[in-house]
Amino acid sequence: MLKWAAIFAIVALVLAVLGFGGLAGAFIDIAMILFWIALIIAVAFAVLGFVAYRKIT
């Protein structure tokens, strides 16, 4: 998911340089949403990992 966020961010930068401000804004919004979703999933998995590790030991 972070890979897709990076791709959308790079495309947004290219579009901004070429003058397509509306499309660049849409792409950067999608990139930010994907980044936050990936961060939330990573934190959730880290918490679940710590909880499962404590139950095993």
Secondary structure, 3 states (H helix, E strand, C coil): CHHHHHHHHHHHHHHHHHCCHHHHHHHHHHHHHHHHHHHHHHHHHHHHHHHHHHHHC
